[in-house]
């Protein structure tokens, strides 16, 4: 949507696009935060698993 905003020449249409972006932000923000939380937990779990495996003796 930002590309539409930057490419638009008509100031009135730019305002309409900004209004839509602001409206969508309220819906997108919680999903973004939730996704970030899940990814951070996944990274932490992977790091813990890697550390656990590296301390195991090799056969």
Backbone torsions as a table, in degrees:
resi	resn	phi	psi	omega
1	UNK	NA	-31.2	179.1
2	UNK	-64.8	-33.2	178.4
3	UNK	-66.1	-37.1	175.7
4	UNK	-61.9	-43.4	179.5
5	UNK	-60.7	-48.6	-177.2
6	UNK	-67.7	-30.2	-179.1
7	UNK	-84.3	-16.9	-176.9
8	UNK	-73.5	135.9	180.0
9	UNK	-96.0	-30.5	-176.8
10	UNK	-79.4	120.8	-177.5
11	UNK	-62.2	-36.3	178.9
12	UNK	-62.7	-43.7	178.9
13	UNK	-67.4	-32.9	176.3
14	UNK	-61.7	-41.1	178.3
15	UNK	-63.4	-42.1	178.8
16	UNK	-62.1	-41.3	179.0
17	UNK	-64.6	-42.4	178.3
18	UNK	-62.7	-38.1	177.1
19	UNK	-62.1	-42.6	179.2
20	UNK	-64.3	-41.7	178.5
21	UNK	-61.4	-43.7	179.8
22	UNK	-63.7	-39.7	178.2
23	UNK	-64.0	-44.7	-178.6
24	UNK	-68.5	-28.0	-178.0
25	UNK	-58.3	-37.0	-179.2
26	UNK	-65.9	-27.5	178.6
27	UNK	-87.1	-37.4	-174.4
28	UNK	-75.9	-36.1	-174.2
29	UNK	-56.5	-47.6	178.6
30	UNK	-63.0	-36.7	178.3
31	UNK	-66.9	-38.8	177.5
32	UNK	-62.5	-47.6	-179.7
33	UNK	-62.7	-41.9	178.7
34	UNK	-64.2	-42.0	179.2
35	UNK	-64.5	-42.2	179.2
36	UNK	-62.4	-41.9	179.1
37	UNK	-60.9	-46.4	-179.4
38	UNK	-62.8	-43.1	179.9
39	UNK	-65.0	-40.5	178.7
40	UNK	-63.9	-41.1	178.1
41	UNK	-64.7	-38.8	179.2
42	UNK	-64.6	-42.9	178.8
43	UNK	-62.8	-44.4	179.0
44	UNK	-61.7	-43.8	179.5
45	UNK	-63.3	-41.3	178.7
46	UNK	-65.0	-40.5	178.9
47	UNK	-65.1	-42.2	178.9
48	UNK	-63.8	-40.7	179.3
49	UNK	-65.5	-40.5	178.7
50	UNK	-64.2	-44.2	178.5
51	UNK	-63.5	-40.6	179.5
52	UNK	-62.5	-43.5	-179.5
53	UNK	-70.0	-31.4	-178.1
54	UNK	-75.2	-21.3	179.1
55	UNK	-88.8	-8.3	178.8
56	UNK	-77.1	141.5	179.1
57	UNK	-69.3	144.1	178.4
58	UNK	-76.8	145.2	178.9
59	UNK	-91.1	NA	NA
